Each structure stands twice: as C-alpha cells, then as structure tokens.
Amino acid sequence: QSASPLNGATLGGVVVTIMGEYFGASAAAPGVAAKVGDTACARLEWISRTSITCRVPPGVGTATLSVAVGSTGDGTLRGQCTQCGVFWSVPAATFSYDRPRVTKAAQAVAGYRP
C-alpha cells in the first residue's frame, strides 16, 4: 500500500491517490472507505481494484491515512472476511498539512476602524 501526494493546504481539497488491494471490482462494489486522521475523505472515488482517490478534508498538523474494505474485492464475500470494515493505516502514509504563511502584516492602531 502507498499514497501520494502526502502534503497539502490546510483548506484541504488535495486529491490523494491510495494504492492497495481489494478495493472492489467496480465503483458499485460495497464497502470501501478512507479517512485522513479521524475524518472521512471529503470525496472518495474508486479508480480500480488497486487504486482509490481521496479528496483531503481541511485540517492542521499531520494525520494518518487509513482505509477499510467490506469485501475481498468482488463484493461476494461481504461479512466473511476477518477484518471487514476495520480501518487499517496505509504504511508510511502520514498526510502533512502545510503550515500557514504570513504574506502581509499591518500594525493595528487602537480605535481605528477602516
């Protein structure tokens, strides 16, 4: 399993591609979910049996990417796999939100309102 890119703006919106296994035989296959930290992806899109994309939600600091599947890939073994629905961390996939940058500062004047 892997993921890329692993950093982006605090506003979120970066699309991360997560590579792995058993993501289903089609977009209609049941049970694929992904999270950034404790927050579900803002949008999850099935690409193939081994690839999904996650639109990263807003956040700060760092967060682990994790994925859960509800079948062994073809939708026919739902409930028969031993770890169905369990979120697993994507190895070496910690998403880092970029630190804010100050581009301009102004001195505040007491009592002044523009």
Contacts in CASP RR format, 6 or more apart in sequence:
PFRMAT RR
TARGET T0000
AUTHOR 0000-0000-0000
METHOD contacts of the structure
MODEL  1
QSASPLNGATLGGVVVTIMGEYFGASAAAPGVAAKVGDTACARLEWISRT
SITCRVPPGVGTATLSVAVGSTGDGTLRGQCTQCGVFWSVPAATFSYDRP
RVTKAAQAVAGYRP
1 18 0 8 1.000
1 19 0 8 1.000
1 20 0 8 1.000
1 21 0 8 1.000
1 67 0 8 1.000
1 90 0 8 1.000
1 91 0 8 1.000
1 93 0 8 1.000
2 18 0 8 1.000
2 19 0 8 1.000
2 20 0 8 1.000
2 90 0 8 1.000
2 91 0 8 1.000
2 92 0 8 1.000
2 93 0 8 1.000
3 16 0 8 1.000
3 17 0 8 1.000
3 18 0 8 1.000
3 19 0 8 1.000
3 65 0 8 1.000
3 90 0 8 1.000
3 93 0 8 1.000
3 95 0 8 1.000
4 16 0 8 1.000
4 17 0 8 1.000
5 14 0 8 1.000
5 16 0 8 1.000
6 16 0 8 1.000
6 93 0 8 1.000
6 94 0 8 1.000
6 95 0 8 1.000
6 96 0 8 1.000
7 14 0 8 1.000
7 95 0 8 1.000
7 96 0 8 1.000
7 97 0 8 1.000
7 98 0 8 1.000
8 14 0 8 1.000
8 56 0 8 1.000
8 95 0 8 1.000
8 96 0 8 1.000
8 97 0 8 1.000
8 98 0 8 1.000
9 97 0 8 1.000
9 98 0 8 1.000
10 58 0 8 1.000
10 59 0 8 1.000
10 60 0 8 1.000
10 97 0 8 1.000
10 98 0 8 1.000
10 100 0 8 1.000
11 58 0 8 1.000
12 42 0 8 1.000
12 55 0 8 1.000
12 56 0 8 1.000
12 57 0 8 1.000
12 58 0 8 1.000
12 59 0 8 1.000
12 97 0 8 1.000
13 42 0 8 1.000
13 55 0 8 1.000
13 56 0 8 1.000
13 57 0 8 1.000
13 58 0 8 1.000
14 55 0 8 1.000
14 56 0 8 1.000
15 53 0 8 1.000
15 54 0 8 1.000
15 55 0 8 1.000
15 56 0 8 1.000
16 36 0 8 1.000
16 53 0 8 1.000
16 54 0 8 1.000
16 55 0 8 1.000
16 56 0 8 1.000
16 65 0 8 1.000
16 95 0 8 1.000
17 47 0 8 1.000
17 51 0 8 1.000
17 52 0 8 1.000
17 53 0 8 1.000
18 34 0 8 1.000
18 51 0 8 1.000
18 52 0 8 1.000
18 53 0 8 1.000
18 54 0 8 1.000
18 65 0 8 1.000
18 67 0 8 1.000
18 90 0 8 1.000
18 93 0 8 1.000
19 50 0 8 1.000
19 51 0 8 1.000
20 50 0 8 1.000
20 51 0 8 1.000
20 67 0 8 1.000
21 49 0 8 1.000
21 50 0 8 1.000
22 49 0 8 1.000
22 69 0 8 1.000
22 71 0 8 1.000
22 72 0 8 1.000
22 73 0 8 1.000
23 29 0 8 1.000
23 32 0 8 1.000
23 46 0 8 1.000
23 47 0 8 1.000
23 48 0 8 1.000
23 49 0 8 1.000
23 50 0 8 1.000
23 51 0 8 1.000
23 52 0 8 1.000
23 69 0 8 1.000
23 73 0 8 1.000
24 32 0 8 1.000
24 46 0 8 1.000
24 49 0 8 1.000
24 69 0 8 1.000
24 71 0 8 1.000
24 73 0 8 1.000
24 74 0 8 1.000
24 75 0 8 1.000
25 49 0 8 1.000
25 73 0 8 1.000
25 74 0 8 1.000
25 75 0 8 1.000
26 46 0 8 1.000
27 45 0 8 1.000
27 46 0 8 1.000
29 46 0 8 1.000
29 71 0 8 1.000
29 73 0 8 1.000
29 74 0 8 1.000
29 75 0 8 1.000
30 70 0 8 1.000
30 71 0 8 1.000
30 75 0 8 1.000
30 78 0 8 1.000
31 68 0 8 1.000
31 69 0 8 1.000
31 70 0 8 1.000
31 71 0 8 1.000
31 78 0 8 1.000
31 85 0 8 1.000
32 44 0 8 1.000
32 46 0 8 1.000
32 52 0 8 1.000
32 67 0 8 1.000
32 68 0 8 1.000
32 69 0 8 1.000
32 70 0 8 1.000
33 40 0 8 1.000
33 44 0 8 1.000
33 67 0 8 1.000
33 68 0 8 1.000
33 69 0 8 1.000
33 85 0 8 1.000
33 87 0 8 1.000
34 40 0 8 1.000
34 41 0 8 1.000
34 44 0 8 1.000
34 52 0 8 1.000
34 54 0 8 1.000
34 65 0 8 1.000
34 66 0 8 1.000
34 67 0 8 1.000
34 68 0 8 1.000
35 41 0 8 1.000
35 65 0 8 1.000
35 66 0 8 1.000
35 87 0 8 1.000
36 54 0 8 1.000
36 56 0 8 1.000
36 57 0 8 1.000
36 63 0 8 1.000
36 64 0 8 1.000
36 65 0 8 1.000
36 95 0 8 1.000
37 63 0 8 1.000
37 64 0 8 1.000
37 65 0 8 1.000
37 66 0 8 1.000
37 95 0 8 1.000
39 57 0 8 1.000
39 59 0 8 1.000
39 63 0 8 1.000
40 57 0 8 1.000
41 54 0 8 1.000
41 55 0 8 1.000
41 56 0 8 1.000
41 57 0 8 1.000
42 55 0 8 1.000
42 56 0 8 1.000
42 57 0 8 1.000
43 53 0 8 1.000
43 54 0 8 1.000
43 55 0 8 1.000
44 52 0 8 1.000
44 53 0 8 1.000
44 54 0 8 1.000
44 55 0 8 1.000
45 52 0 8 1.000
45 53 0 8 1.000
46 52 0 8 1.000
47 53 0 8 1.000
49 73 0 8 1.000
52 67 0 8 1.000
54 65 0 8 1.000
56 95 0 8 1.000
59 97 0 8 1.000
60 97 0 8 1.000
61 96 0 8 1.000
61 97 0 8 1.000
62 94 0 8 1.000
62 95 0 8 1.000
62 96 0 8 1.000
62 97 0 8 1.000
63 94 0 8 1.000
63 95 0 8 1.000
63 97 0 8 1.000
64 89 0 8 1.000
64 90 0 8 1.000
64 93 0 8 1.000
64 94 0 8 1.000
64 95 0 8 1.000
65 89 0 8 1.000
65 90 0 8 1.000
65 93 0 8 1.000
65 94 0 8 1.000
65 95 0 8 1.000
66 87 0 8 1.000
66 88 0 8 1.000
66 89 0 8 1.000
66 90 0 8 1.000
67 87 0 8 1.000
67 88 0 8 1.000
67 90 0 8 1.000
68 85 0 8 1.000
68 86 0 8 1.000
68 87 0 8 1.000
68 88 0 8 1.000
69 81 0 8 1.000
69 84 0 8 1.000
69 85 0 8 1.000
70 78 0 8 1.000
70 79 0 8 1.000
70 81 0 8 1.000
70 84 0 8 1.000
70 85 0 8 1.000
71 77 0 8 1.000
71 78 0 8 1.000
71 79 0 8 1.000
71 81 0 8 1.000
71 84 0 8 1.000
72 80 0 8 1.000
72 81 0 8 1.000
78 84 0 8 1.000
END
